[in-house]
Amino acid sequence: MEPTGLFSLDTVEKYGLPLVLLLGAIYALYRFVAWALIDVKREFSRYHIQHASEISKLQVDVAEMKTELRLLAEFIRKDPGRK
């Protein structure tokens, strides 16, 4: 089974081992960076969507609390038994 393509013996003889190894290392680095960027984007978007929904729920809860506090303050102001 004779390897063909970039890592064949003909390529090593033609360009030299250091250049072939350098190209292999650059390709491996490229694949790792591409994978890392895609993975980070996927994870960030998943957490972003989850946190956005949690924040929207918190905003609704805070709005409800503000309404209840306004009603309570209004009740305290209008209380006739209070001096």
C-alpha contacts under 8 A as a table, 3 or more apart, distances in Angstrom:
res1	aa1	res2	aa2	distance
2	E	8	S	7.71
3	P	7	F	6.94
3	P	8	S	5.16
3	P	9	L	7.67
4	T	7	F	6.61
4	T	8	S	4.92
5	G	8	S	5.74
5	G	11	T	7.86
6	L	11	T	6.45
6	L	20	V	7.63
7	F	11	T	6.43
7	F	12	V	7.17
7	F	20	V	7.07
8	S	11	T	5.37
8	S	12	V	6.62
9	L	12	V	5.00
9	L	13	E	6.10
10	D	13	E	5.09
10	D	14	K	5.97
11	T	14	K	5.02
11	T	15	Y	5.93
11	T	16	G	7.45
11	T	20	V	7.47
12	V	15	Y	5.49
12	V	16	G	4.81
12	V	17	L	5.22
12	V	20	V	6.37
13	E	16	G	5.60
13	E	17	L	7.56
15	Y	19	L	6.38
15	Y	20	V	7.07
16	G	19	L	5.75
16	G	20	V	6.55
17	L	20	V	5.18
17	L	21	L	6.07
18	P	21	L	5.14
18	P	22	L	5.99
19	L	22	L	4.96
19	L	23	L	6.16
20	V	23	L	5.16
20	V	24	G	6.18
21	L	24	G	4.97
21	L	25	A	6.09
22	L	25	A	5.08
22	L	26	I	6.13
23	L	26	I	5.09
23	L	27	Y	6.09
24	G	27	Y	5.10
24	G	28	A	6.15
25	A	28	A	5.07
25	A	29	L	6.08
26	I	29	L	5.06
26	I	30	Y	6.06
27	Y	30	Y	5.00
27	Y	31	R	6.22
28	A	31	R	5.14
28	A	32	F	6.17
29	L	32	F	5.07
29	L	33	V	6.09
30	Y	33	V	5.23
30	Y	34	A	6.06
31	R	34	A	5.17
31	R	35	W	6.06
32	F	35	W	5.13
32	F	36	A	6.00
33	V	36	A	5.01
33	V	37	L	6.06
34	A	37	L	5.29
34	A	38	I	6.24
35	W	38	I	5.24
35	W	39	D	6.04
36	A	39	D	5.09
36	A	40	V	5.99
37	L	40	V	5.18
37	L	41	K	6.08
38	I	41	K	5.16
38	I	42	R	6.17
39	D	42	R	5.13
39	D	43	E	6.17
40	V	43	E	5.17
40	V	44	F	5.93
41	K	44	F	5.14
41	K	45	S	6.04
42	R	45	S	5.32
42	R	46	R	6.25
43	E	46	R	5.16
43	E	47	Y	6.26
44	F	47	Y	5.24
44	F	48	H	5.84
45	S	48	H	4.90
45	S	49	I	6.10
46	R	49	I	5.41
46	R	50	Q	6.35
47	Y	50	Q	5.04
47	Y	51	H	6.00
48	H	51	H	5.19
48	H	52	A	5.94
49	I	52	A	5.12
49	I	53	S	6.36
50	Q	53	S	5.44
50	Q	54	E	6.42
51	H	54	E	4.97
51	H	55	I	6.05
52	A	55	I	5.11
52	A	56	S	6.20
53	S	56	S	5.13
53	S	57	K	6.33
54	E	57	K	5.15
54	E	58	L	6.29
55	I	58	L	4.94
55	I	59	Q	6.17
56	S	59	Q	5.04
56	S	60	V	6.38
57	K	60	V	5.19
57	K	61	D	6.32
58	L	61	D	5.01
58	L	62	V	6.12
59	Q	62	V	5.11
59	Q	63	A	6.17
60	V	63	A	5.12
60	V	64	E	6.27
61	D	64	E	5.11
61	D	65	M	6.22
62	V	65	M	4.99
62	V	66	K	6.17
63	A	66	K	5.10
63	A	67	T	6.31
64	E	67	T	5.14
64	E	68	E	6.27
65	M	68	E	5.09
65	M	69	L	6.09
66	K	69	L	5.06
66	K	70	R	6.14
67	T	70	R	5.14
67	T	71	L	6.30
68	E	71	L	5.10
68	E	72	L	6.16
69	L	72	L	4.98
69	L	73	A	6.06
70	R	73	A	5.10
70	R	74	E	6.07
71	L	74	E	5.06
71	L	75	F	6.11
72	L	75	F	5.04
72	L	76	I	6.19
73	A	76	I	5.10
73	A	77	R	6.23
74	E	77	R	5.14
74	E	78	K	6.22
75	F	78	K	5.21
75	F	79	D	5.98
76	I	79	D	5.28
79	D	82	R	5.70
80	P	83	K	7.77
